[in-house]
Amino acid sequence: MTAIKSFFKTILYKPLFNLLVLLIWLIPGHNVGVAIIILTVLIRLALLPSTASSIKAQKKLKELQPEIDKIREKYKSDQQAQAKATMDFYKDNKINPFSSCLPLLIQLPILMMK
C-alpha cells in the first residue's frame, strides 16, 4: 500500500501542492482562499472534456431508456438474452454505458490521497 501512496503523492499531491503555493505567491495579498478557488477552477477546467462527454452519454442513455425498458420486459425471464440484446442495442446506437464512469475514475485517486 505504501508504493501506491507514494506514487499518488509524487504524481498528484506534490504538483497540486506546488501549484497552490505558486498561486498563493502570485496573488496580491497572498490570499490562500482565493488561491484554492483558482486551483479548483483550473482542475475543473482540465476535467471539463471528460465531464462533458460523460454528461452527453448520460443524456443519450436517458433518452433511450424507454427502449431499454422494452428489451428488459421482452427478455424478463432470460438474463443472458437480455444482456446480449441490451449490448447489441448499445452497439447499434453507438453508446458506451461505461463512459459516464471516466470522470469518477480520474477523480478517485485525488480523493484517495489522504
Legacy VTK file of the C-alpha trace (Angstrom):
# vtk DataFile Version 3.0
C-alpha trace
ASCII
DATASET POLYDATA
POINTS 114 float
0.000 0.000 0.000
2.923 2.356 0.597
4.028 2.157 -3.032
0.585 3.259 -4.218
0.528 6.144 -1.746
3.987 7.301 -2.759
3.002 7.063 -6.445
-0.070 9.245 -5.924
1.905 11.591 -3.716
4.547 12.055 -6.416
2.174 12.233 -9.390
-0.772 14.161 -7.931
-0.257 15.609 -4.481
3.117 17.310 -4.858
2.383 19.034 -8.204
-1.013 20.247 -6.974
0.514 21.472 -3.723
3.322 23.243 -5.593
0.783 24.852 -7.919
-1.186 26.027 -4.879
1.939 27.530 -3.333
2.735 29.251 -6.636
-0.784 30.670 -6.839
-0.559 31.930 -3.256
2.734 33.624 -4.114
1.337 35.207 -7.302
-1.919 36.532 -5.823
-1.650 40.016 -4.362
-2.022 39.819 -0.600
-1.127 36.113 -0.690
-4.740 35.109 -0.079
-4.935 31.331 0.439
-8.706 31.174 -0.045
-8.556 32.814 -3.463
-5.666 30.524 -4.460
-7.710 27.449 -3.509
-10.660 28.708 -5.560
-8.416 29.382 -8.579
-6.807 25.936 -8.272
-10.240 24.319 -8.058
-11.381 26.158 -11.202
-8.214 25.101 -13.039
-8.735 21.446 -12.097
-12.393 21.598 -13.140
-11.377 23.145 -16.485
-8.848 20.357 -17.001
-11.548 17.743 -16.322
-14.180 19.543 -18.438
-13.798 17.463 -21.649
-14.290 14.143 -19.858
-17.128 15.574 -17.781
-18.870 16.913 -20.892
-18.639 13.572 -22.677
-19.949 11.855 -19.564
-22.950 14.181 -19.384
-23.624 13.691 -23.097
-23.586 9.891 -22.662
-25.922 10.105 -19.672
-28.363 12.259 -21.662
-28.319 9.813 -24.563
-28.906 6.867 -22.219
-31.791 8.714 -20.585
-33.378 9.422 -23.981
-33.150 5.755 -24.974
-34.290 4.407 -21.593
-37.845 3.505 -22.779
-36.394 1.252 -25.478
-34.030 -0.358 -22.962
-37.022 -0.977 -20.687
-38.812 -2.698 -23.593
-35.810 -5.007 -24.038
-35.810 -5.808 -20.318
-39.522 -6.560 -20.412
-39.198 -8.719 -23.527
-36.377 -10.862 -22.077
-37.503 -10.750 -18.454
-37.041 -14.485 -17.868
-33.724 -14.911 -19.743
-30.961 -12.760 -18.246
-28.352 -13.829 -20.786
-30.534 -12.948 -23.779
-31.452 -9.671 -22.096
-27.785 -8.756 -21.618
-26.966 -9.668 -25.232
-29.916 -7.682 -26.602
-29.014 -4.692 -24.441
-25.372 -4.742 -25.571
-26.476 -5.067 -29.208
-28.790 -2.101 -28.684
-25.884 -0.086 -27.236
-23.682 -1.075 -30.175
-26.353 -0.148 -32.753
-26.861 3.278 -31.131
-23.124 3.818 -30.540
-23.490 4.146 -26.777
-20.819 3.224 -24.267
-22.635 2.646 -20.948
-19.359 2.878 -19.033
-18.270 6.262 -20.416
-20.017 8.116 -17.617
-17.599 6.475 -15.141
-14.477 8.098 -16.633
-14.547 11.374 -14.651
-15.087 9.431 -11.458
-12.085 7.214 -12.198
-9.965 10.308 -12.822
-11.091 11.990 -9.600
-10.845 8.876 -7.435
-7.035 8.999 -6.954
-7.320 12.605 -5.772
-9.826 11.529 -3.129
-7.647 8.566 -2.074
-4.607 10.738 -1.269
-5.474 11.142 2.400
LINES 1 115
114 0 1 2 3 4 5 6 7 8 9 10 11 12 13 14 15 16 17 18 19 20 21 22 23 24 25 26 27 28 29 30 31 32 33 34 35 36 37 38 39 40 41 42 43 44 45 46 47 48 49 50 51 52 53 54 55 56 57 58 59 60 61 62 63 64 65 66 67 68 69 70 71 72 73 74 75 76 77 78 79 80 81 82 83 84 85 86 87 88 89 90 91 92 93 94 95 96 97 98 99 100 101 102 103 104 105 106 107 108 109 110 111 112 113
